[in-house]
Amino acid sequence: MKTLSKLVSASSVSLLVITSPVLISSSHTSPIGPNVNVAAVAAPSFHSPNLYKVPVFTAPVTSVAAAPKVEAVSDKADLPSGLSVEKTIEAKMVVKEAGIMYEYMRLNKSGLNQKAFEYAWRGYHNLLKNGKLSKTNYLSICDYSQSSRRKRFYVIDVQHKKLLYNTYVAHGMNSGLEYATSFSNRPESFKSSLGFFVTAKTYVGRNGLSLRFKGMDKGFNDNAFKRNIALHGSDYIGADYLKNNGEMGRSLGCAAIPNGVSHKIIKTIKDGTCFFIYHPSKKYLSQSNVING
């Protein structure tokens, strides 16, 4: 694989078009609309996701009127200090790409926090780039910045730019009541773990069909397999349980979803897809080896 382009010299700055096909089509015009200029930037180019054989965002929009407002999408990224020039440029462009997708799929209507999606897209991009995903078409997000009373679990079909599932999800019993506020990587903590996971094999346990995870964030969730953290169905999470009990149930650390949709979701995202548990924890977001890798 080719290395990054030469760094821009201080004396001679060249405008290089970002190579991501999500932003620029083969004719160097935006796929979002025939007259929408996503522009070149004064920066080295970077390897776009399609070089890793992944589905890329090429919105099938036929008119400028139907396109998302690209000018409203920020390219600002919450980046830790010390990143190389290449990684900084790459991260900013991935964030811009995420903003365009968020607008296009109208994910705000589902309640998904835009920051949650931006971080999810950055981690997905990095896992993809490093060959960690066996199945690249799906991105799952637990948005624990939201109340457990809300549908805060999302499964996105990356290839077709569609929100496939949006349902309830429980957090660990020691992570909080209505909101998850405390997280752990420690066995027997009965807390949820933050970060990126790669889905593994299914098994049938006391909660029926369940899906194991491999934690990819060192120090934050890499004990997930040892802790038997899984995605499974449960009758203590969902609209009926909330109506009858006044609050949602909580798990022993697993991501529990309603029984009515658990089998379909598990079968869709098993065997090597990206799964992300988000919370606006400054420590995690600044130290995640996946987000900042």
N, C-alpha and C positions, 0 to 999 in steps of 0.2 A: 504494500500500500504506500502511495506516495506520501512524503512528509509534508508539513505545512509549507506554504509559500514563504519566500524570504520576508523577513520583517521589514517594515517600512522604515527607510532611513530618515533621519532628522532633516537632511538637506534636500531630499527629493521624495515627496510623498505622492504615491500613485493611488488613484482610485481604482480599487479592485472590486468587481462584482461578487457579492457573497454567492457561493456556489449552491446553497440549499435550494432544491427544486420546490420546496414549500413556499419560498419567497419569490423565486425567479424561474420562469419557464425556459425552455430551450431557446426561445427567441428573445430572451432577456426582457420579457414583459411579465407583469404579474399574472398568475393564473387566477387571481381573485377577480379580476375585471380587466378588460382590454385596455383601459386608459388609466389604471391605478398604478402610480409609480412607487415601487417599494425601494428604489434607489440603490446606488452603490455606496460603499463606505470606505473611508480611508483606513484600511486594515488589511492584514493578510487574509487570504481565503482559508476556509476550514473544510474538513471532510464532512459532507452532509450525510444524514441517515441512510440515503439510498445506496451509498457505497457499502453499507453493512447489510444490504439486501433486506431492507425493511420497507413497509408501506409508508409512503410519504404523503403529506397533506397537499393535495392539488384540488382545491375546491371547485366543483363543477358549476360555476356561476356563469351565466350567459350575458349578464349586463352589469354595468357599473352600479345601477340603481339597486340591484339585488345583492351587491357585495357588502361585506362588513366594512366599517369605516377604518381603514388602515391607518389614517392619520391620527386616530384616537388611541392607537395601541402604543403603549410605552415600551421603550427598549431598556428601561432601567431594571437592573437585576440586583438583588441583595447579595452581594458577593463578599466573602471574607478577604481580608488583606493578605497580600503575599502570593496571589495567583499570578501565573505567568501571563504575558500579553496574549498569547494564543488562547489560553483557557478563558481569559476575561472576555475576549472578543467572541469566542464560541458560545459562552454562557449567555451573553447579552442577545445574541441572535437566536438562541434557542428560546429565551424568554419572549422575544418578539414573535417568534413562530407560535408559541403557546397562546399568546394574546390573540393572534389572528384566529386560531382554532377555537378558542373560548368564545369569541364573538360569533364566528360562523355557526357553531353548534348551539348557540344561545344557552350556554350552560348556566348563565346567571338565573335563568327561569327555573332551573332545578334546585337552586339554592347553593350550588357548589361554590365555595370560596375561590375567587380567581387566583389568589396566592397559592392555595392548595394545588390548583391545576398547574400553575407555573412550576412549582417545585416538583410535582409529579412528572411533568414533561421533561424537566432537566435530568431527573434520576433515570427515567425511562431511556432517554437519549444516551446517557452514560453506560447503563447496563447493556444496551444494544451495541454500543460502540466497542465494548469490551467482551462481546460474545457470551454474555451471561444468560441470555434468554433463548429458550428453545422454540417458543411460540411468540411471535412478535405482534400479533394482531389485536391483542387486548391489553388494556390498562385499567386496573381496578384501584379505586381510591376510597379509603375511609376518612372522611373529613371530621376529625374529632374537635374541630373548633366549634362545631354545631352542637346543639342540644340533642340528647338521645331521643327526644320526642319527635325529632324530624327525620326525614328520609335522608340520611347522610352517607349512604354507601352507593357508589357509582361504578358501573362497568361500562367502559367505552370501547367501541369497535373502532380502532385506529384506522384500519384500512378503508372503511366506509364512512368514517366521520359521523358516527351515530352513538347516541347514548342508549345502550341496550337495556340496562337495568338501573333502577333507582329505588332503593328500599331502605328499611331500618337496619341498624347494626348496633349490637351491644358492646360495651367496653368492660374491662375488668372491674370486679367488685371493689377493689382497693384503689382504683384509679379515680374514683369520684362518684357522686350521685347522679344528678341530671347531666352534668358535664364531666368529661374526662379531664383531669388537671394534673395527675401524677402518673408517671410511667416508670417502668423498670425492666431490666434485662435479667433479673435475678430469679432463679427457680423458687417456687413456692411463694412468690410475692403476691400472686393473684392480681397482678396489674397488667395492663396492656403495654406493649412495646412499640415505640415509634420507629418509623423508617421504612426502608424498602426490603421487600421479600421477593423471592422467586417461588412460585407455587411448585409443589412436588406431586407425589402420588396420592391417590385417594385411598381411604380405608373405611371400614364400617366399624364404628365403636358404639359407646353407650348413647351417643347423640345421632346415631344413624350414619348416613354417608357423610364423610368428613374429608377435609383437604389439608394436608400438611404443608408447612412453609419452611423454606431455608432463609434465615435472616442474612441480609447482605451488608448491613451497617454495623461495622465493628464497634463493640462497646455499647451499642444501643439495642440490638435485637439478634445478635449472632448466637444467642442461646435458645432461639426459638424452637429448633428441632429437639434439643434436649428437654425443653420445657413442655413439649407436646402441644405447642401453640398451633391452632388449626382454625379453619373456617368450617362452621357446621350450622345446621338448622336447630331451631329451638322454639318452644311455645311460650317462652318468657320475653319475647321481643316481637313487636308488631302492633298494629292498630287496635286489635281486639284486646290484647293484654293491657295496653295503655288505657283503654276505655274502662276495663273492669277493675284495674288496680290503681289508676291515677298516676302511675309512673312506670318506666320501663324496667325490666329485669336486667341483671348484670351477670357477667360470666366469671370464670376463674382466670381470665386473661385472654381467652380466645375471642375471635371476631364471630359472634353468633348472629345469624340472620333468620328471618321468618321461615318456618318449615315449608310454607307454600311455594317459595321460590328457590330454596337452597339447592335442590337437586339440579335444576337447570343451570344455575349460576356455577356450581362446582364443576359440572361436566363441561361447561364452556371455558373456564379459566384454568383448569388443571394442567399439569405437565409442562411447566416452564414459562408461565406468563408473569408479568410485572404486577406486583401488589404493593400499594403504598398506604401507610397509616400516617396521617398528617395532624400536626398540632403546631401552633405558632410558638414553639419553644425555641428561644434564641440559642440555647446551648446546642440543641440538636441541629438546627438549621445551619449554624456556623461550623459545626464539627463533623457533619455527616460526610463520610468518605465517598458515598455514592453521589450525593448532590454536588459536591465540590471536587469530584474526581476528574 
